[in-house]
């Protein structure tokens, strides 16, 4: 008999309380980052101001866009093989990334003084948004949970990664091909850096996509990850730090409409864009190691899927059926089927990602 897991410190919090938790975490992280970098208190306000503006704009725009998406019947198609409790979410508007991501991008480009690197990363973000939107649109058009083929999606993601890496190869200093670790440990990779960079972009965009399966989860953990990456990027590029802060604010504004029970989902439109943006910033600021830490939740979600598929194939018998390592993958679905509520999962993951972001900054 499966025992239900209870979290006394997170006793099934409401969606509103999770939104407040996320806002408090971002505030405390901004102060902590400014303290570590020796810019407290002015540095924390420099971080919080564009974050707050993007959050307010995204939240306000959502009150207009969400009803519009509903009127256009852009309702989510729920997978029948997913948790049965999710079937009630069918019809919830999707493609929410279409409003909060562009808000963050526009504010970031303007706030950074139209910095070349901020524009390049913004183009990568919007290109991933376009792939996600096309996938979401195909799902809605076909009225099934299958959009564009995985091969086509992967081809488009690789194409963006190749174009971005070529741009960086010709415009960035030669030191960009170095892997820089804490303690000023430098590992020069030369041309071998670019396959790693391309893989990071594709893997990160797919990892955030996998995380988008519970109300408020992908947006909230991304908000924390972006703020953590902003602190890591600041010594190398203030413009890209500003970009990250704006994306964090955009995610926070989206959670206003996406917390449980969600009024809108970000869809692939938002999740692919968030992952592409995180990876692009990490590449340009020599922070691939930091990306691995601040996006630890996304890594966990991806590994849970890989482990589930690998174990199923390894244990496949003569009947063609294998055993499952988890009750369902990604791991947030496993926790749901183990008795955790959606809000417990989201609250726990917020706290874990905040801890990982702090860890990355203190190590740096």
C-alpha positions in Angstrom: 0.0 0.0 0.0 1.4 3.4 -1.0 1.6 5.9 1.9 0.8 9.4 1.0 3.6 11.8 1.5 2.9 14.8 3.7 5.0 17.9 4.0 4.3 19.7 7.3 6.2 22.8 6.2 4.2 22.9 2.9 0.8 21.7 4.1 -0.9 21.9 0.7 -0.4 25.7 0.2 -2.7 27.6 -2.0 -1.7 28.9 -5.4 -1.7 32.4 -4.1 0.6 31.5 -1.2 3.0 29.9 -3.8 3.0 33.2 -5.7 3.9 35.1 -2.6 6.6 32.5 -1.8 8.1 33.0 -5.2 8.1 36.8 -4.9 9.7 36.6 -1.5 12.4 34.2 -2.8 13.2 36.5 -5.7 13.5 39.5 -3.3 15.7 37.6 -0.9 17.9 36.2 -3.7 18.3 39.7 -5.2 19.5 41.0 -1.9 21.8 38.0 -1.3 23.4 38.3 -4.8 24.0 42.0 -4.3 25.5 41.3 -0.9 27.9 38.7 -2.3 29.0 40.9 -5.2 29.6 43.8 -2.8 26.9 46.0 -4.3 24.4 45.9 -1.5 22.0 47.7 -1.1 22.2 49.6 -4.5 22.8 46.4 -6.5 19.7 44.7 -5.2 17.5 47.6 -6.2 19.1 47.7 -9.7 18.1 44.1 -10.0 14.6 44.4 -8.5 13.5 47.5 -10.5 13.5 45.9 -14.0 12.3 42.7 -12.5 9.3 44.5 -11.0 8.5 46.3 -14.2 8.5 43.2 -16.3 6.4 41.3 -13.6 3.8 44.1 -13.6 3.6 44.4 -17.4 3.4 40.7 -17.9 0.7 40.3 -15.2 -1.3 43.2 -16.6 -1.1 42.0 -20.2 -2.2 38.6 -19.1 -5.6 40.0 -18.0 -6.2 41.0 -21.6 -4.5 38.0 -23.4 -5.9 35.1 -21.3 -9.6 36.0 -22.1 -8.6 36.4 -25.8 -6.9 33.0 -25.9 -10.1 31.6 -24.3 -12.3 33.2 -26.9 -10.1 31.8 -29.7 -10.6 28.4 -28.1 -6.9 27.9 -27.7 -7.6 25.2 -25.0 -5.0 22.7 -23.9 -5.4 19.1 -25.1 -4.6 16.9 -22.0 -2.7 13.6 -22.6 -4.9 10.7 -21.6 -1.9 8.7 -20.4 -1.0 11.4 -17.9 -2.3 11.8 -14.3 -6.1 11.4 -14.3 -6.4 14.5 -12.1 -5.1 16.6 -15.0 -8.1 15.7 -17.2 -10.1 18.5 -15.5 -7.6 21.0 -16.9 -8.7 20.3 -20.5 -9.7 23.5 -22.2 -7.5 25.8 -20.2 -5.9 28.3 -22.6 -2.4 27.5 -23.7 0.3 29.4 -25.6 0.7 31.8 -22.7 4.4 32.3 -23.5 3.1 34.6 -26.3 2.6 37.5 -23.9 5.1 37.3 -21.1 8.2 36.3 -23.0 8.0 39.3 -25.5 7.4 41.7 -22.7 10.6 40.6 -20.9 12.6 40.6 -24.2 11.5 44.2 -25.2 12.2 45.6 -21.7 15.6 43.9 -21.6 16.7 45.2 -25.0 15.6 48.7 -24.2 17.0 48.6 -20.6 20.4 47.3 -21.8 20.7 50.2 -24.3 20.2 47.9 -27.3 23.3 46.0 -26.4 24.4 43.6 -29.2 24.6 40.6 -27.0 21.2 41.2 -25.4 19.7 41.5 -28.9 21.4 38.2 -30.0 20.1 36.4 -26.9 16.6 37.9 -27.5 16.6 36.6 -31.1 17.4 33.1 -29.8 14.6 33.4 -27.3 12.1 34.6 -29.8 13.2 31.9 -32.3 12.5 29.2 -29.7 9.2 30.9 -28.9 8.3 30.6 -32.6 9.1 26.8 -32.7 7.0 26.4 -29.5 4.1 28.4 -30.9 4.1 26.4 -34.1 4.0 23.2 -32.1 1.2 24.5 -29.9 -0.8 25.7 -32.9 -0.5 22.3 -34.6 -1.8 20.6 -31.5 -4.8 22.9 -31.4 -5.4 22.6 -35.1 -5.3 18.8 -35.1 -7.1 18.6 -31.7 -4.6 16.1 -30.4 -1.6 16.2 -28.1 0.8 15.6 -30.9 2.1 18.7 -32.6 5.1 18.8 -34.9 7.2 15.7 -35.1 10.0 15.3 -32.6 12.5 15.1 -35.5 11.2 18.4 -36.9 11.3 20.1 -33.6 14.9 18.8 -32.9 16.0 19.9 -36.4 14.7 23.5 -35.8 16.3 23.6 -32.3 19.7 22.5 -33.8 19.4 25.0 -36.6 19.0 27.9 -34.0 21.9 26.5 -32.0 24.2 26.4 -35.1 23.3 29.9 -36.2 23.8 31.3 -32.7 27.1 29.5 -32.3 28.3 30.7 -35.7 27.4 34.3 -34.7 29.3 33.9 -31.4 32.3 32.4 -33.1 32.7 35.4 -35.3 31.7 38.2 -32.9 33.0 37.0 -29.4 36.5 37.0 -28.1 38.5 33.7 -28.3 38.2 33.2 -24.6 34.5 32.3 -25.1 35.7 28.8 -26.0 37.1 28.3 -22.5 35.2 26.5 -19.8 35.7 28.7 -16.7 35.1 27.0 -13.4 35.1 28.6 -9.9 38.5 29.4 -8.5 39.5 30.7 -12.0 40.1 27.2 -13.2 40.1 27.4 -17.0 39.7 24.5 -19.4 40.4 25.6 -23.0 38.3 23.6 -25.5 38.9 25.4 -28.7 36.6 24.3 -31.5 35.3 21.4 -29.3 33.4 24.1 -27.3 30.9 24.6 -30.0 29.3 21.1 -30.0 29.0 21.4 -26.2 27.4 24.9 -26.6 25.0 23.6 -29.2 24.1 20.5 -27.1 23.5 22.8 -24.1 21.0 24.9 -26.0 19.0 22.0 -27.3 19.1 20.1 -24.0 18.1 23.1 -21.9 15.1 24.1 -24.1 13.9 20.5 -23.9 14.5 20.3 -20.2 12.4 23.3 -19.4 9.7 21.9 -21.7 9.6 18.7 -19.7 9.3 20.7 -16.4 6.2 22.4 -17.7 3.7 19.8 -16.4 2.3 21.3 -13.1 0.7 24.7 -12.5 3.3 27.3 -11.8 6.3 24.9 -11.9 8.2 25.8 -15.0 7.6 29.6 -14.7 8.5 29.8 -11.1 11.6 27.7 -11.2 12.7 29.6 -14.3 12.2 32.9 -12.5 14.6 31.7 -9.8 17.1 30.2 -12.3 17.2 33.4 -14.4 17.9 35.5 -11.2 20.7 33.1 -10.3 22.2 33.3 -13.7 21.9 37.1 -13.6 24.2 37.2 -10.6 26.7 34.9 -12.4 26.6 36.9 -15.6 26.9 40.4 -14.0 30.8 40.4 -13.7 31.0 39.5 -17.4 28.1 41.3 -19.0 25.8 43.7 -17.3 23.5 43.7 -20.3 23.0 40.0 -20.1 22.4 40.2 -16.4 19.7 42.8 -17.1 18.2 40.4 -19.7 18.1 37.6 -17.1 16.5 39.9 -14.5 13.8 40.9 -17.0 13.1 37.3 -17.9 12.8 36.5 -14.2 10.3 39.3 -13.8 8.3 38.1 -16.9 8.1 34.6 -15.4 6.9 36.1 -12.1 4.2 38.1 -13.9 3.1 34.9 -15.7 2.8 33.0 -12.4 0.0 35.5 -11.5 -2.1 33.7 -14.0 -0.5 30.3 -14.0 -0.5 29.4 -10.3 -2.8 26.6 -9.2 -5.5 26.4 -10.5 -4.0 27.8 -13.7 -5.9 30.1 -15.8 -3.4 29.7 -18.7 -0.5 27.4 -19.6 2.7 28.7 -21.2 2.8 25.8 -23.6 5.8 25.0 -25.7 5.6 28.7 -26.8 7.0 29.7 -23.4 8.9 26.7 -22.1 11.2 26.3 -25.2 11.9 30.0 -25.1 12.9 30.0 -21.5 15.4 27.1 -22.0 16.9 28.6 -25.1 17.4 32.0 -23.3 19.1 30.4 -20.3 21.5 28.5 -22.4 22.4 31.4 -24.7 23.2 33.6 -21.7 25.3 30.9 -20.1 27.3 30.4 -23.3 28.1 34.1 -23.8 29.2 34.6 -20.2 31.3 31.4 -19.8 28.8 30.1 -17.2 27.8 26.6 -18.5 28.9 25.2 -15.1 26.6 27.7 -13.4 23.7 26.9 -15.7 24.0 23.2 -14.7 23.5 24.3 -11.0 20.8 27.0 -11.3 18.7 24.9 -13.6 19.2 21.8 -11.4 15.4 21.1 -11.3 15.3 21.0 -15.1 18.2 18.6 -15.1 16.5 16.4 -12.5 13.3 16.3 -14.7 15.3 15.3 -17.8 17.3 12.6 -16.0 14.1 11.2 -14.6 12.7 10.7 -18.1 16.0 9.3 -19.4 16.1 6.9 -16.5 12.5 5.8 -17.0 12.9 5.1 -20.7 16.3 3.3 -20.2 15.0 1.1 -17.4 11.9 0.2 -19.4 13.9 -0.8 -22.4 16.5 -2.7 -20.3 13.8 -4.8 -18.5 11.7 -5.5 -21.6 10.6 -9.1 -21.7 9.5 -11.5 -24.5 6.1 -9.9 -24.4 7.6 -6.5 -25.3 6.8 -4.9 -22.0 9.3 -3.6 -19.5 9.3 -2.4 -15.9 8.9 1.2 -14.8 11.5 2.8 -12.5 9.0 5.6 -11.6 5.3 5.6 -11.4 5.3 8.2 -14.2 7.9 10.5 -15.7 8.9 13.3 -15.4 9.5 13.1 -11.7 6.9 15.7 -10.8 4.2 13.2 -12.1 5.8 10.5 -10.0 5.4 12.7 -6.9 1.8 13.4 -7.8 1.0 9.7 -8.0 2.8 9.2 -4.7 0.4 11.5 -2.9 1.9 14.9 -3.2 -0.4 17.8 -4.2 0.6 20.0 -7.1 1.2 22.9 -4.7 3.5 20.8 -2.5 5.6 19.8 -5.5 5.8 23.4 -6.8 6.6 24.8 -3.3 9.4 22.2 -2.7 10.9 22.7 -6.2 10.9 26.5 -5.7 12.8 26.2 -2.5 15.3 23.7 -3.9 16.0 25.9 -7.0 16.5 28.9 -4.7 19.0 26.9 -2.7 20.8 25.8 -5.9 21.0 29.4 -7.2 22.5 30.6 -3.9 24.9 27.7 -4.0 26.0 28.7 -7.5 26.6 32.3 -6.5 28.5 31.4 -3.3 30.7 28.9 -5.2 31.5 31.6 -7.8 
